[in-house]
Amino acid sequence: MTSLRSILSLLAPATCELCSRPLVAGEGLLCADCQGSLTATVAFPPAADSPLRERLPRLGIIDRCGAMLTYRHDSPAAMLIRRGKYDNRPDIIRDLGHIWGERLDASGIMSDIDALQAVPMHLFKRLRRGYNQADVLAHAIGKACGKPVIHALGARRHGSQARNSASERLANASGIFYTTRPDAIAGQHIAIIDDIITTGATLSDAIRALANARPRAITVITLAAATL
């Protein structure tokens, strides 16, 4: 029997989220041309050589850090991520995570990662939005790479960092996160996942909470890195 989804797709074919061109078989969120345009602008050198390292705490336990995209406010990538975060479109974050996860898996970067941990979101904020985009991203990357996602951190309070200055971000992020399952972290190489790194204040606090549980190493994976 023809499904309702199939009928709707015939009446109104799916289009690319960026260029609005009708998608063909095998294409999902983006057409092949637009997906190819999402180049990895921030690579994964060792943490000491990463351009993102200066935004993170000076902990020797950080092994690697990198992002797939550069986030400029008026860029197509920024538009996609904002739509995924604020327009009730977790499918966009999921599909971008799948693209990123496939690239990470093919690179071999994930070979020694034991588990993925998303930067958590306070319960009230998650209920208001309906999902934690970092957790959606972590599960998509984990599925593409064959890595488990753990939930070993909690968030004490909520509050958006989007309109805060660098100093306000640092003050607002301090002490947000805490370890809920240190046994899932101890001795493991944990990849911490977030959608965007801006000043690094939020990620840094999550990394410190992870470090308190004595992992073997921490790798930082974000979908995008904002230009400062």
N, C-alpha and C positions, 0 to 999 in steps of 0.2 A: 504494500500500500504506500502511495506517495505521502510523505510526511508533510505537515503544515510548513515546516521550515523550508522544504524543497519548493513548495508552491510559492511561498513568499519570496524565495530567492529568484524564482523565474519572473515574478511580477516586479520586484525591485532588487536587481542584482546588487550584491555587496560591492562597495567601492573602497578604494585606498583611503586610509585616514589622513594622508598627507596631500595627495594630488587629486583625489576624487575620481581617479580612473577606475572603470569597472575591473574587478579582480577576476582572474582566471583560475582554473583548477590548480591546486597546489599553493596558492597564495592565501594568506590569512589576513592579518591586520594591515599589511602594507603590500603594495605591488613590488615586484622584484627590483625595479629601478630604485624605488625609495628605500627599500630595505638595504640595498647595496650602498646607498648614500650615508647610512648610519655607520660611519667608520669609527674604529676604536681610536679616539684622539688622545686618550691617556692610557698608556700601556702598563705592563706589570713588571717593571724592573724590581730588583730587591728593594726593600723599604728605604734603605739608606739613600738610594738614588732616585726615588720617586718624587715627582713634583708635588705630590700630595703630602709628603712626609712632614713638612713644616706645619701642617694643620692638625697634626695628631700628637698625642703625648709622647714624651721621650722615654719610651719603654723598649728595651732591647728585645722583648718578646714579640714585637710586631715584625712579621716575616716579609710580607709583600703588601702593597696597596695599589689600587688602580680603579679606573672607571671606563665605561664604554664610550661615553659621550661627553663633550663639553657643553655645559648648560649656559647659554646666553639667552637673556629674557625674550628676545624676539626671534629666536631660532626655531625651526620646525621641531627639533627634539624637545625644546622647552614646552612648546605648545602641546605636544603629545603627552608629556609627563604631567603637565597641569590638568589636562583633560582626564587623565587616568586617576589623578588624586582627588580632584574637586568636583567632577561631573558624574560621579557614580559609575565609573567605567573601569572597574578592576580588570576587565578583559584586556585593556590596553597595557596595563602594567604587566599582566601575565604574559602577553605575547612578546613584549619587549624583553622580559626576563628569559623567555624561551630562546630568543635570538641571542642574547648575551650568554646564556648558559651553554648553548651549542658551541659558541666561539671559545668560551673558557675550556670546555671539555676537549675540543680539538687541539687547543694549545698545550695541553698537558699540565697546565697550572694547577688544576684541581686534584692531581693524582695523589698528593699526600695530605689532602684535607680529610679530616674525620667526620665533621658535621658542620652544618650551617646554622647560624643564629641570627634572626632578624633583630634590628633595633626595635624594642617593644614600644607599644603605644598605651597610654593610660586608658583604663577601661571606659571612662566617660567619653573620651574623645573617639575611641574606636566605635562605641555604640552610636555616637552622633554621625560619624562618617559611614559606618557600616562595615568597614574593613581597615586593616592596617596595610598600607601599600608596601611597606618593607617586608611584611610576612608573605604577601602575595608574590612579591619578587623572589624571596628566598625559596619558596616552594617551586616556582617555575624553574629557577636555576638548579635547584636540587634534583628535580625530575630530569632535566636535560643532562645532568652530570652523574646521575646515579648516586647522589649523596643525601643522607638523611637531614631533616631539619629538626633541631631541638628547640624547646621553649624553656630556657634556663635563666632568663632575666625577667625582671618585672620593672614597672615604671611607677614611681610614687605620686607624681602629679602630672597634670597635662597643661598644655599651653602652646600655641603656635609660635614658631620662630620666624615665620616668613617675613614679617615686617620689622624685625628687631635689628638694631645695629650690631656690629661685631662684639662690642663690650656687653651689650644687653643679652646677646646669644650666650656668651660665656657665663654670665651670672645666672641666667635662666636655666641653663643646662646642668649646673653644678649640683650633684647629689641626686639627680632624677632616678638613676637606675640602681638596681641591687640584684644580687644573685639569689635565685630561688632553688636551683638544683646544682650545687657545686660538684656533685658526683658525675654529672653529665659533661662537665668542663675539664676537670682535673686530668692532666696528662694528655689531653687531646689537642689536635691542631684544629682550631675553630675559625671558620670564615664568618666574619660579622658582615651583615648585609643591610644596606640602606639605599634609598632611592637617589638622594642628592647629598653631596658633601659641599657645604658652603664654607663657613669658617672652620668647621670641624668640631665645634663645641659639643654638639649632641653626640656625635660618634665618639669623641674622646671620653665622655663620661661613661658611655656604654663599654668602651674598651677597658677603662679602669675597673668597672664592675666585673668584667670577664677575668681580668688579670688577678683579681682577688681570689679567684677559685683555682689559680695555678695551672692554666693550660700549658701545653708544650709550646705552642706558638699561636699567633693570631694573624690572620690575613684579612685585609679590609677590601671588600668588594662593593662598589656603588654603581648604580646605573649611570649617573652623571656627576660631573664635577663642575661647580659653578665657577665662573671667572670672577676674580676679586679685583 
